[in-house]
Amino acid sequence: MVYPVNKVKFTVGIKGLASTADDMKIVRDAETFTLAFDNGVEEWNPMDQSGWVRRLLTSKSITVTLDGKRNVGDPGNDYIAGLAYANGEDATTLVNIEFPNGDVLVVRGVVNVKENGGGDSTAVGALSWELMSDGEPTYTVYKEEGN
């Protein structure tokens, strides 16, 4: 199954880590969405492998990057823009990503606002940010009822 990126449903908890299902909101006017993985690989060179390296994947993290426009008055957009000035746990929230096949990824993460407004005189103000995972996310594979 191939799908356009705009079919991915992305919501953010506007009450931080205390967010419930009702607090999960779309961040309006996001234009690009990137889901990237950073993997930690341990390497070693045992004598019994004749010079060949052994490797083991030992850690993972996820970074979700969104670039778009600043939309004042949208609850999701306002929440993310406001985190530009937050520190510590105040900049940590939940993100819910639903893929077109029904799989769901829930990530607890730190919001790192990169751009909040600005641009040339004829541009629409930008909102660019990334969510950097904090701990293990939850990935749920969609199963149709009866299967």
N, CA, C and O atoms as a GROMACS GRO file, in nm:
protein
  588
    1MET      N    1   0.086  -0.119   0.000
    1MET     CA    2   0.000   0.000   0.000
    1MET      C    3   0.089   0.124   0.000
    1MET      O    4   0.169   0.143   0.092
    2VAL      N    5   0.077   0.205  -0.100
    2VAL     CA    6   0.142   0.335  -0.101
    2VAL      C    7   0.038   0.439  -0.063
    2VAL      O    8  -0.082   0.417  -0.083
    3TYR      N    9   0.082   0.550  -0.009
    3TYR     CA   10  -0.013   0.653   0.034
    3TYR      C   11   0.054   0.789   0.033
    3TYR      O   12   0.175   0.799   0.052
    4PRO      N   13  -0.025   0.894   0.012
    4PRO     CA   14   0.030   1.030   0.023
    4PRO      C   15   0.051   1.064   0.171
    4PRO      O   16  -0.025   1.020   0.257
    5VAL      N   17   0.153   1.141   0.198
    5VAL     CA   18   0.186   1.178   0.336
    5VAL      C   19   0.069   1.250   0.403
    5VAL      O   20   0.053   1.240   0.525
    6ASN      N   21  -0.011   1.321   0.326
    6ASN     CA   22  -0.122   1.396   0.388
    6ASN      C   23  -0.231   1.305   0.445
    6ASN      O   24  -0.326   1.355   0.504
    7LYS      N   25  -0.219   1.175   0.428
    7LYS     CA   26  -0.314   1.081   0.487
    7LYS      C   27  -0.273   1.037   0.627
    7LYS      O   28  -0.349   0.968   0.695
    8VAL      N   29  -0.152   1.076   0.671
    8VAL     CA   30  -0.107   1.047   0.807
    8VAL      C   31  -0.178   1.145   0.901
    8VAL      O   32  -0.177   1.266   0.878
    9LYS      N   33  -0.241   1.091   1.006
    9LYS     CA   34  -0.312   1.174   1.104
    9LYS      C   35  -0.219   1.198   1.223
    9LYS      O   36  -0.176   1.103   1.289
   10PHE      N   37  -0.189   1.324   1.250
   10PHE     CA   38  -0.094   1.363   1.353
   10PHE      C   39  -0.164   1.454   1.453
   10PHE      O   40  -0.218   1.558   1.415
   11THR      N   41  -0.161   1.416   1.582
   11THR     CA   42  -0.218   1.502   1.686
   11THR      C   43  -0.120   1.516   1.800
   11THR      O   44  -0.034   1.430   1.822
   12VAL      N   45  -0.134   1.626   1.874
   12VAL     CA   46  -0.045   1.656   1.986
   12VAL      C   47  -0.131   1.685   2.109
   12VAL      O   48  -0.238   1.744   2.100
   13GLY      N   49  -0.081   1.641   2.226
   13GLY     CA   50  -0.151   1.664   2.352
   13GLY      C   51  -0.129   1.805   2.401
   13GLY      O   52  -0.018   1.840   2.442
   14ILE      N   53  -0.233   1.888   2.398
   14ILE     CA   54  -0.218   2.031   2.431
   14ILE      C   55  -0.214   2.057   2.582
   14ILE      O   56  -0.204   2.172   2.624
   15LYS      N   57  -0.222   1.951   2.661
   15LYS     CA   58  -0.206   1.966   2.806
   15LYS      C   59  -0.082   1.890   2.854
   15LYS      O   60  -0.077   1.841   2.967
   16GLY      N   61   0.016   1.880   2.766
   16GLY     CA   62   0.140   1.814   2.801
   16GLY      C   63   0.120   1.668   2.835
   16GLY      O   64   0.038   1.600   2.774
   17LEU      N   65   0.195   1.620   2.933
   17LEU     CA   66   0.187   1.480   2.972
   17LEU      C   67   0.056   1.443   3.039
   17LEU      O   68   0.024   1.324   3.051
   18ALA      N   69  -0.021   1.542   3.082
   18ALA     CA   70  -0.152   1.516   3.143
   18ALA      C   71  -0.261   1.505   3.038
   18ALA      O   72  -0.378   1.489   3.074
   19SER      N   73  -0.227   1.513   2.911
   19SER     CA   74  -0.326   1.511   2.803
   19SER      C   75  -0.404   1.379   2.800
   19SER      O   76  -0.347   1.270   2.816
   20THR      N   77  -0.534   1.392   2.778
   20THR     CA   78  -0.622   1.277   2.758
   20THR      C   79  -0.660   1.274   2.610
   20THR      O   80  -0.616   1.360   2.532
   21ALA      N   81  -0.741   1.178   2.571
   21ALA     CA   82  -0.784   1.167   2.431
   21ALA      C   83  -0.850   1.295   2.382
   21ALA      O   84  -0.831   1.334   2.266
   22ASP      N   85  -0.926   1.362   2.468
   22ASP     CA   86  -0.994   1.486   2.428
   22ASP      C   87  -0.897   1.602   2.408
   22ASP      O   88  -0.930   1.700   2.342
   23ASP      N   89  -0.777   1.591   2.465
   23ASP     CA   90  -0.677   1.698   2.455
   23ASP      C   91  -0.586   1.682   2.333
   23ASP      O   92  -0.500   1.766   2.310
   24MET      N   93  -0.603   1.576   2.256
   24MET     CA   94  -0.518   1.552   2.139
   24MET      C   95  -0.573   1.633   2.023
   24MET      O   96  -0.687   1.612   1.980
   25LYS      N   97  -0.493   1.727   1.971
   25LYS     CA   98  -0.538   1.819   1.868
   25LYS      C   99  -0.445   1.818   1.748
   25LYS      O  100  -0.324   1.796   1.761
   26ILE      N  101  -0.501   1.840   1.632
   26ILE     CA  102  -0.424   1.858   1.510
   26ILE      C  103  -0.351   1.991   1.520
   26ILE      O  104  -0.404   2.087   1.574
   27VAL      N  105  -0.230   1.997   1.467
   27VAL     CA  106  -0.158   2.124   1.455
   27VAL      C  107  -0.184   2.173   1.314
   27VAL      O  108  -0.121   2.126   1.219
   28ARG      N  109  -0.276   2.265   1.299
   28ARG     CA  110  -0.317   2.313   1.167
   28ARG      C  111  -0.203   2.379   1.092
   28ARG      O  112  -0.112   2.438   1.151
   29ASP      N  113  -0.209   2.367   0.962
   29ASP     CA  114  -0.118   2.430   0.866
   29ASP      C  115   0.024   2.375   0.868
   29ASP      O  116   0.118   2.444   0.830
   30ALA      N  117   0.039   2.248   0.913
   30ALA     CA  118   0.167   2.180   0.896
   30ALA      C  119   0.178   2.139   0.749
   30ALA      O  120   0.082   2.089   0.691
   31GLU      N  121   0.294   2.161   0.690
   31GLU     CA  122   0.313   2.131   0.547
   31GLU      C  123   0.401   2.009   0.523
   31GLU      O  124   0.379   1.935   0.427
   32THR      N  125   0.499   1.987   0.608
   32THR     CA  126   0.587   1.871   0.590
   32THR      C  127   0.594   1.793   0.720
   32THR      O  128   0.586   1.850   0.829
   33PHE      N  129   0.608   1.663   0.706
   33PHE     CA  130   0.613   1.570   0.820
   33PHE      C  131   0.725   1.471   0.793
   33PHE      O  132   0.727   1.405   0.689
   34THR      N  133   0.818   1.459   0.888
   34THR     CA  134   0.927   1.362   0.876
   34THR      C  135   0.934   1.280   1.003
   34THR      O  136   0.931   1.335   1.114
   35LEU      N  137   0.943   1.149   0.988
   35LEU     CA  138   0.960   1.058   1.099
   35LEU      C  139   1.096   0.991   1.081
   35LEU      O  140   1.114   0.910   0.990
   36ALA      N  141   1.192   1.026   1.167
   36ALA     CA  142   1.330   0.977   1.152
   36ALA      C  143   1.370   0.895   1.274
   36ALA      O  144   1.327   0.922   1.386
   37PHE      N  145   1.453   0.795   1.250
   37PHE     CA  146   1.502   0.707   1.356
   37PHE      C  147   1.653   0.727   1.372
   37PHE      O  148   1.725   0.736   1.273
   38ASP      N  149   1.698   0.734   1.497
   38ASP     CA  150   1.840   0.739   1.527
   38ASP      C  151   1.871   0.613   1.606
   38ASP      O  152   1.821   0.595   1.717
   39ASN      N  153   1.953   0.527   1.549
   39ASN     CA  154   1.981   0.398   1.610
   39ASN      C  155   2.123   0.394   1.664
   39ASN      O  156   2.217   0.440   1.599
   40GLY      N  157   2.138   0.340   1.784
   40GLY     CA  158   2.270   0.320   1.843
   40GLY      C  159   2.316   0.178   1.812
   40GLY      O  160   2.248   0.081   1.845
   41VAL      N  161   2.432   0.166   1.750
   41VAL     CA  162   2.487   0.035   1.716
   41VAL      C  163   2.621   0.018   1.786
   41VAL      O  164   2.713   0.098   1.768
   42GLU      N  165   2.629  -0.085   1.867
   42GLU     CA  166   2.754  -0.119   1.935
   42GLU      C  167   2.836  -0.207   1.842
   42GLU      O  168   2.784  -0.300   1.780
   43GLU      N  169   2.966  -0.178   1.832
   43GLU     CA  170   3.056  -0.256   1.747
   43GLU      C  171   3.171  -0.312   1.829
   43GLU      O  172   3.217  -0.248   1.924
   44TRP      N  173   3.216  -0.431   1.793
   44TRP     CA  174   3.334  -0.489   1.856
   44TRP      C  175   3.406  -0.580   1.757
   44TRP      O  176   3.347  -0.624   1.658
   45ASN      N  177   3.531  -0.608   1.785
   45ASN     CA  178   3.617  -0.683   1.694
   45ASN      C  179   3.673  -0.808   1.764
   45ASN      O  180   3.786  -0.806   1.811
   46PRO      N  181   3.596  -0.915   1.770
   46PRO     CA  182   3.643  -1.035   1.839
   46PRO      C  183   3.747  -1.111   1.756
   46PRO      O  184   3.745  -1.111   1.633
   47MET      N  185   3.836  -1.174   1.828
   47MET     CA  186   3.943  -1.250   1.764
   47MET      C  187   3.890  -1.362   1.675
   47MET      O  188   3.947  -1.392   1.570
   48ASP      N  189   3.780  -1.424   1.717
   48ASP     CA  190   3.729  -1.541   1.644
   48ASP      C  191   3.658  -1.507   1.513
   48ASP      O  192   3.614  -1.598   1.443
   49GLN      N  193   3.647  -1.379   1.477
   49GLN     CA  194   3.577  -1.340   1.354
   49GLN      C  195   3.674  -1.300   1.242
   49GLN      O  196   3.632  -1.241   1.143
   50SER      N  197   3.803  -1.331   1.258
   50SER     CA  198   3.904  -1.309   1.154
   50SER      C  199   3.906  -1.165   1.103
   50SER      O  200   3.922  -1.140   0.983
   51GLY      N  201   3.888  -1.070   1.193
   51GLY     CA  202   3.894  -0.930   1.154
   51GLY      C  203   3.760  -0.869   1.116
   51GLY      O  204   3.750  -0.748   1.094
   52TRP      N  205   3.657  -0.951   1.108
   52TRP     CA  206   3.524  -0.900   1.075
   52TRP      C  207   3.457  -0.842   1.199
   52TRP      O  208   3.464  -0.901   1.307
   53VAL      N  209   3.392  -0.727   1.182
   53VAL     CA  210   3.327  -0.656   1.292
   53VAL      C  211   3.195  -0.724   1.326
   53VAL      O  212   3.121  -0.767   1.238
   54ARG      N  213   3.166  -0.733   1.455
   54ARG     CA  214   3.034  -0.775   1.503
   54ARG      C  215   2.958  -0.650   1.542
   54ARG      O  216   3.018  -0.551   1.585
   55ARG      N  217   2.827  -0.653   1.528
   55ARG     CA  218   2.743  -0.536   1.561
   55ARG      C  219   2.613  -0.582   1.625
   55ARG      O  220   2.563  -0.691   1.599
   56LEU      N  221   2.559  -0.493   1.710
   56LEU     CA  222   2.430  -0.518   1.772
   56LEU      C  223   2.359  -0.384   1.790
   56LEU      O  224   2.416  -0.289   1.844
   57LEU      N  225   2.234  -0.376   1.744
   57LEU     CA  226   2.152  -0.257   1.763
   57LEU      C  227   2.113  -0.251   1.910
   57LEU      O  228   2.047  -0.341   1.961
   58THR      N  229   2.154  -0.144   1.979
   58THR     CA  230   2.135  -0.138   2.124
   58THR      C  231   2.047  -0.022   2.173
   58THR      O  232   2.008  -0.020   2.290
   59SER      N  233   2.016   0.072   2.086
   59SER     CA  234   1.931   0.183   2.131
   59SER      C  235   1.862   0.247   2.011
   59SER      O  236   1.906   0.233   1.897
   60LYS      N  237   1.752   0.316   2.040
   60LYS     CA  238   1.674   0.383   1.935
   60LYS      C  239   1.618   0.514   1.989
   60LYS      O  240   1.595   0.529   2.109
   61SER      N  241   1.596   0.605   1.899
   61SER     CA  242   1.517   0.725   1.931
   61SER      C  243   1.444   0.767   1.804
   61SER      O  244   1.481   0.730   1.692
   62ILE      N  245   1.341   0.844   1.824
   62ILE     CA  246   1.259   0.893   1.712
   62ILE      C  247   1.258   1.044   1.718
   62ILE      O  248   1.247   1.103   1.826
   63THR      N  249   1.270   1.107   1.602
   63THR     CA  250   1.248   1.251   1.591
   63THR      C  251   1.143   1.275   1.484
   63THR      O  252   1.158   1.232   1.370
   64VAL      N  253   1.037   1.343   1.523
   64VAL     CA  254   0.930   1.382   1.431
   64VAL      C  255   0.949   1.530   1.403
   64VAL      O  256   0.951   1.611   1.496
   65THR      N  257   0.963   1.567   1.276
   65THR     CA  258   0.984   1.706   1.238
   65THR      C  259   0.865   1.755   1.157
   65THR      O  260   0.822   1.690   1.063
   66LEU      N  261   0.813   1.871   1.195
   66LEU     CA  262   0.703   1.933   1.121
   66LEU      C  263   0.741   2.077   1.089
   66LEU      O  264   0.792   2.151   1.173
   67ASP      N  265   0.714   2.114   0.967
   67ASP     CA  266   0.733   2.252   0.922
   67ASP      C  267   0.600   2.301   0.865
   67ASP      O  268   0.532   2.227   0.794
   68GLY      N  269   0.565   2.422   0.897
   68GLY     CA  270   0.439   2.476   0.846
   68GLY      C  271   0.427   2.624   0.873
   68GLY      O  272   0.526   2.697   0.879
   69LYS      N  273   0.304   2.667   0.888
   69LYS     CA  274   0.274   2.809   0.908
   69LYS      C  275   0.218   2.832   1.047
   69LYS      O  276   0.151   2.745   1.103
   70ARG      N  277   0.245   2.947   1.101
   70ARG     CA  278   0.190   2.987   1.231
   70ARG      C  279   0.045   3.024   1.211
   70ARG      O  280   0.014   3.112   1.130
   71ASN      N  281  -0.045   2.958   1.284
   71ASN     CA  282  -0.189   2.980   1.273
   71ASN      C  283  -0.241   3.019   1.411
   71ASN      O  284  -0.278   2.932   1.491
   72VAL      N  285  -0.244   3.149   1.438
   72VAL     CA  286  -0.290   3.200   1.568
   72VAL      C  287  -0.438   3.168   1.585
   72VAL      O  288  -0.520   3.196   1.497
   73GLY      N  289  -0.472   3.109   1.699
   73GLY     CA  290  -0.611   3.075   1.728
   73GLY      C  291  -0.640   2.926   1.715
   73GLY      O  292  -0.741   2.879   1.766
   74ASP      N  293  -0.554   2.852   1.648
   74ASP     CA  294  -0.569   2.707   1.641
   74ASP      C  295  -0.509   2.646   1.767
   74ASP      O  296  -0.392   2.673   1.797
   75PRO      N  297  -0.584   2.566   1.843
   75PRO     CA  298  -0.532   2.515   1.971
   75PRO      C  299  -0.400   2.437   1.959
   75PRO      O  300  -0.311   2.457   2.041
   76GLY      N  301  -0.387   2.352   1.860
   76GLY     CA  302  -0.263   2.275   1.843
   76GLY      C  303  -0.147   2.363   1.805
   76GLY      O  304  -0.038   2.350   1.860
   77ASN      N  305  -0.169   2.453   1.711
   77ASN     CA  306  -0.066   2.544   1.664
   77ASN      C  307  -0.024   2.640   1.776
   77ASN      O  308   0.096   2.664   1.795
   78ASP      N  309  -0.122   2.694   1.850
   78ASP     CA  310  -0.091   2.785   1.961
   78ASP      C  311  -0.010   2.713   2.070
   78ASP      O  312   0.083   2.770   2.126
   79TYR      N  313  -0.046   2.588   2.099
   79TYR     CA  314   0.025   2.511   2.202
   79TYR      C  315   0.172   2.493   2.164
   79TYR      O  316   0.260   2.520   2.244
   80ILE      N  317   0.197   2.448   2.042
   80ILE     CA  318   0.335   2.426   1.998
   80ILE      C  319   0.413   2.558   1.997
   80ILE      O  320   0.526   2.563   2.046
   81ALA      N  321   0.354   2.664   1.944
   81ALA     CA  322   0.423   2.794   1.941
   81ALA      C  323   0.458   2.841   2.082
   81ALA      O  324   0.565   2.897   2.103
   82GLY      N  325   0.369   2.819   2.177
   82GLY     CA  326   0.394   2.859   2.315
   82GLY      C  327   0.508   2.783   2.381
   82GLY      O  328   0.568   2.832   2.476
   83LEU      N  329   0.539   2.663   2.331
   83LEU     CA  330   0.647   2.585   2.389
   83LEU      C  331   0.785   2.639   2.352
   83LEU      O  332   0.886   2.590   2.402
   84ALA      N  333   0.790   2.737   2.264
   84ALA     CA  334   0.918   2.800   2.230
   84ALA      C  335   0.984   2.859   2.354
   84ALA      O  336   1.107   2.874   2.359
   85TYR      N  337   0.905   2.892   2.454
   85TYR     CA  338   0.957   2.957   2.574
   85TYR      C  339   0.957   2.865   2.696
   85TYR      O  340   0.986   2.910   2.807
   86ALA      N  341   0.925   2.736   2.676
   86ALA     CA  342   0.917   2.640   2.787
   86ALA      C  343   1.049   2.566   2.805
   86ALA      O  344   1.129   2.554   2.713
   87ASN      N  345   1.070   2.518   2.927
   87ASN     CA  346   1.186   2.435   2.960
   87ASN      C  347   1.141   2.316   3.044
   87ASN      O  348   1.030   2.315   3.097
   88GLY      N  349   1.228   2.217   3.055
   88GLY     CA  350   1.202   2.101   3.141
   88GLY      C  351   1.078   2.025   3.098
   88GLY      O  352   1.044   2.018   2.980
   89GLU      N  353   1.010   1.967   3.197
   89GLU     CA  354   0.889   1.887   3.171
   89GLU      C  355   0.779   1.970   3.104
   89GLU      O  356   0.689   1.914   3.042
   90ASP      N  357   0.785   2.103   3.117
   90ASP     CA  358   0.684   2.188   3.054
   90ASP      C  359   0.690   2.180   2.902
   90ASP      O  360   0.594   2.216   2.834
   91ALA      N  361   0.803   2.134   2.847
   91ALA     CA  362   0.820   2.122   2.702
   91ALA      C  363   0.805   1.977   2.656
   91ALA      O  364   0.844   1.943   2.544
   92THR      N  365   0.748   1.891   2.741
   92THR     CA  366   0.729   1.751   2.708
   92THR      C  367   0.580   1.723   2.694
   92THR      O  368   0.499   1.770   2.774
   93THR      N  369   0.544   1.647   2.590
   93THR     CA  370   0.404   1.616   2.565
   93THR      C  371   0.390   1.481   2.497
   93THR      O  372   0.488   1.407   2.483
   94LEU      N  373   0.270   1.450   2.457
   94LEU     CA  374   0.239   1.326   2.386
   94LEU      C  375   0.201   1.357   2.243
   94LEU      O  376   0.135   1.458   2.215
   95VAL      N  377   0.242   1.270   2.152
   95VAL     CA  378   0.205   1.283   2.012
   95VAL      C  379   0.146   1.150   1.967
   95VAL      O  380   0.196   1.043   2.004
   96ASN      N  381   0.041   1.157   1.889
   96ASN     CA  382  -0.028   1.039   1.837
   96ASN      C  383  -0.020   1.045   1.684
   96ASN      O  384  -0.064   1.142   1.624
   97ILE      N  385   0.036   0.941   1.623
   97ILE     CA  386   0.048   0.936   1.478
   97ILE      C  387  -0.028   0.813   1.429
   97ILE      O  388   0.007   0.700   1.464
   98GLU      N  389  -0.130   0.836   1.347
   98GLU     CA  390  -0.206   0.725   1.290
   98GLU      C  391  -0.176   0.717   1.141
   98GLU      O  392  -0.194   0.814   1.067
   99PHE      N  393  -0.128   0.601   1.099
   99PHE     CA  394  -0.092   0.580   0.960
   99PHE      C  395  -0.214   0.533   0.882
   99PHE      O  396  -0.308   0.480   0.941
  100PRO      N  397  -0.215   0.551   0.749
  100PRO     CA  398  -0.331   0.516   0.668
  100PRO      C  399  -0.376   0.370   0.680
  100PRO      O  400  -0.493   0.340   0.655
  101ASN      N  401  -0.287   0.279   0.717
  101ASN     CA  402  -0.326   0.140   0.733
  101ASN      C  403  -0.389   0.112   0.870
  101ASN      O  404  -0.429  -0.001   0.897
  102GLY      N  405  -0.397   0.214   0.956
  102GLY     CA  406  -0.458   0.200   1.087
  102GLY      C  407  -0.360   0.180   1.201
  102GLY      O  408  -0.400   0.186   1.317
  103ASP      N  409  -0.231   0.155   1.172
  103ASP     CA  410  -0.130   0.144   1.277
  103ASP      C  411  -0.119   0.278   1.350
  103ASP      O  412  -0.138   0.384   1.289
  104VAL      N  413  -0.088   0.273   1.480
  104VAL     CA  414  -0.079   0.395   1.560
  104VAL      C  415   0.053   0.396   1.638
  104VAL      O  416   0.091   0.296   1.699
  105LEU      N  417   0.121   0.510   1.634
  105LEU     CA  418   0.244   0.532   1.710
  105LEU      C  419   0.217   0.644   1.810
  105LEU      O  420   0.178   0.754   1.772
  106VAL      N  421   0.239   0.616   1.938
  106VAL     CA  422   0.225   0.717   2.043
  106VAL      C  423   0.363   0.741   2.102
  106VAL      O  424   0.430   0.649   2.148
  107VAL      N  425   0.404   0.868   2.100
  107VAL     CA  426   0.539   0.905   2.144
  107VAL      C  427   0.530   1.011   2.253
  107VAL      O  428   0.463   1.113   2.237
  108ARG      N  429   0.599   0.986   2.364
  108ARG     CA  430   0.621   1.090   2.466
  108ARG      C  431   0.750   1.159   2.421
  108ARG      O  432   0.849   1.092   2.391
  109GLY      N  433   0.748   1.291   2.417
  109GLY     CA  434   0.869   1.356   2.368
  109GLY      C  435   0.881   1.502   2.406
  109GLY      O  436   0.787   1.566   2.452
  110VAL      N  437   1.002   1.551   2.386
  110VAL     CA  438   1.037   1.690   2.410
  110VAL      C  439   1.011   1.770   2.282
  110VAL      O  440   1.055   1.731   2.174
  111VAL      N  441   0.939   1.880   2.294
  111VAL     CA  442   0.911   1.966   2.180
  111VAL      C  443   1.022   2.070   2.169
  111VAL      O  444   1.046   2.148   2.261
  112ASN      N  445   1.088   2.070   2.056
  112ASN     CA  446   1.198   2.163   2.028
  112ASN      C  447   1.152   2.256   1.916
  112ASN      O  448   1.162   2.221   1.798
  113VAL      N  449   1.101   2.375   1.952
  113VAL     CA  450   1.053   2.472   1.853
  113VAL      C  451   1.175   2.536   1.787
  113VAL      O  452   1.262   2.591   1.855
  114LYS      N  453   1.180   2.528   1.654
  114LYS     CA  454   1.294   2.578   1.578
  114LYS      C  455   1.268   2.715   1.516
  114LYS      O  456   1.359   2.796   1.501
  115GLU      N  457   1.141   2.740   1.481
  115GLU     CA  458   1.105   2.867   1.417
  115GLU      C  459   0.962   2.900   1.455
  115GLU      O  460   0.872   2.816   1.445
  116ASN      N  461   0.941   3.024   1.499
  116ASN     CA  462   0.808   3.068   1.542
  116ASN      C  463   0.785   3.208   1.489
  116ASN      O  464   0.821   3.307   1.552
  117GLY      N  465   0.724   3.215   1.371
  117GLY     CA  466   0.700   3.343   1.307
  117GLY      C  467   0.821   3.383   1.223
  117GLY      O  468   0.920   3.309   1.216
  118GLY      N  469   0.814   3.496   1.162
  118GLY     CA  470   0.925   3.548   1.084
  118GLY      C  471   0.920   3.507   0.938
  118GLY      O  472   0.835   3.428   0.896
  119GLY      N  473   1.013   3.562   0.861
  119GLY     CA  474   1.020   3.539   0.718
  119GLY      C  475   1.028   3.673   0.646
  119GLY      O  476   1.035   3.779   0.709
  120ASP      N  477   1.026   3.667   0.513
  120ASP     CA  478   1.030   3.794   0.441
  120ASP      C  479   0.895   3.864   0.451
  120ASP      O  480   0.798   3.806   0.500
  121SER      N  481   0.888   3.988   0.405
  121SER     CA  482   0.770   4.072   0.428
  121SER      C  483   0.643   4.021   0.362
  121SER      O  484   0.533   4.060   0.402
  122THR      N  485   0.655   3.935   0.262
  122THR     CA  486   0.536   3.882   0.195
  122THR      C  487   0.507   3.738   0.233
  122THR      O  488   0.416   3.676   0.178
  123ALA      N  489   0.583   3.682   0.327
  123ALA     CA  490   0.566   3.543   0.367
  123ALA      C  491   0.463   3.530   0.479
  123ALA      O  492   0.436   3.626   0.552
  124VAL      N  493   0.408   3.411   0.492
  124VAL     CA  494   0.325   3.376   0.607
  124VAL      C  495   0.420   3.329   0.716
  124VAL      O  496   0.513   3.252   0.688
  125GLY      N  497   0.399   3.374   0.840
  125GLY     CA  498   0.487   3.336   0.950
  125GLY      C  499   0.499   3.186   0.963
  125GLY      O  500   0.401   3.113   0.951
  126ALA      N  501   0.620   3.139   0.988
  126ALA     CA  502   0.649   2.995   0.994
  126ALA      C  503   0.634   2.940   1.136
  126ALA      O  504   0.648   3.014   1.234
  127LEU      N  505   0.606   2.811   1.145
  127LEU     CA  506   0.614   2.736   1.269
  127LEU      C  507   0.682   2.604   1.235
  127LEU      O  508   0.624   2.520   1.167
  128SER      N  509   0.804   2.587   1.283
  128SER     CA  510   0.881   2.466   1.259
  128SER      C  511   0.924   2.409   1.392
  128SER      O  512   0.971   2.482   1.479
  129TRP      N  513   0.908   2.277   1.408
  129TRP     CA  514   0.940   2.216   1.536
  129TRP      C  515   0.967   2.067   1.519
  129TRP      O  516   0.933   2.006   1.418
  130GLU      N  517   1.030   2.011   1.621
  130GLU     CA  518   1.052   1.868   1.622
  130GLU      C  519   1.013   1.813   1.758
  130GLU      O  520   1.027   1.880   1.860
  131LEU      N  521   0.965   1.690   1.757
  131LEU     CA  522   0.937   1.617   1.879
  131LEU      C  523   1.044   1.509   1.889
  131LEU      O  524   1.055   1.422   1.802
  132MET      N  525   1.122   1.515   1.995
  132MET     CA  526   1.232   1.421   2.016
  132MET      C  527   1.190   1.322   2.125
  132MET      O  528   1.164   1.363   2.238
  133SER      N  529   1.182   1.194   2.090
  133SER     CA  530   1.129   1.093   2.182
  133SER      C  531   1.201   1.093   2.316
  133SER      O  532   1.322   1.115   2.325
  134ASP      N  533   1.123   1.068   2.420
  134ASP     CA  534   1.173   1.057   2.557
  134ASP      C  535   1.122   0.925   2.613
  134ASP      O  536   1.013   0.917   2.668
  135GLY      N  537   1.202   0.821   2.598
  135GLY     CA  538   1.160   0.688   2.641
  135GLY      C  539   1.100   0.609   2.526
  135GLY      O  540   1.097   0.654   2.411
  136GLU      N  541   1.054   0.490   2.560
  136GLU     CA  542   1.002   0.398   2.458
  136GLU      C  543   0.862   0.437   2.413
  136GLU      O  544   0.774   0.455   2.497
  137PRO      N  545   0.841   0.450   2.282
  137PRO     CA  546   0.707   0.479   2.232
  137PRO      C  547   0.622   0.352   2.230
  137PRO      O  548   0.672   0.242   2.255
  138THR      N  549   0.495   0.368   2.200
  138THR     CA  550   0.404   0.255   2.186
  138THR      C  551   0.361   0.248   2.040
  138THR      O  552   0.309   0.344   1.985
  139TYR      N  553   0.383   0.133   1.978
  139TYR     CA  554   0.342   0.112   1.839
  139TYR      C  555   0.238   0.001   1.838
  139TYR      O  556   0.265  -0.111   1.881
  140THR      N  557   0.119   0.033   1.788
  140THR     CA  558   0.010  -0.063   1.782
  140THR      C  559  -0.024  -0.094   1.638
  140THR      O  560  -0.058  -0.004   1.560
  141VAL      N  561  -0.014  -0.221   1.602
  141VAL     CA  562  -0.047  -0.265   1.467
  141VAL      C  563  -0.199  -0.282   1.459
  141VAL      O  564  -0.260  -0.347   1.544
  142TYR      N  565  -0.258  -0.222   1.355
  142TYR     CA  566  -0.402  -0.231   1.335
  142TYR      C  567  -0.443  -0.374   1.302
  142TYR      O  568  -0.380  -0.439   1.219
  143LYS      N  569  -0.548  -0.420   1.367
  143LYS     CA  570  -0.604  -0.552   1.336
  143LYS      C  571  -0.753  -0.534   1.316
  143LYS      O  572  -0.822  -0.479   1.400
  144GLU      N  573  -0.801  -0.583   1.202
  144GLU     CA  574  -0.945  -0.577   1.179
  144GLU      C  575  -1.015  -0.671   1.274
  144GLU      O  576  -0.960  -0.775   1.312
  145GLU      N  577  -1.137  -0.634   1.314
  145GLU     CA  578  -1.213  -0.720   1.403
  145GLU      C  579  -1.235  -0.855   1.334
  145GLU      O  580  -1.264  -0.863   1.215
  146GLY      N  581  -1.220  -0.960   1.415
  146GLY     CA  582  -1.237  -1.094   1.362
  146GLY      C  583  -1.107  -1.154   1.311
  146GLY      O  584  -1.103  -1.273   1.278
  147ASN      N  585  -1.001  -1.074   1.303
  147ASN     CA  586  -0.870  -1.126   1.257
  147ASN      C  587  -0.771  -1.131   1.370
  147ASN      O  588  -0.657  -1.171   1.349
   0.00000   0.00000   0.00000
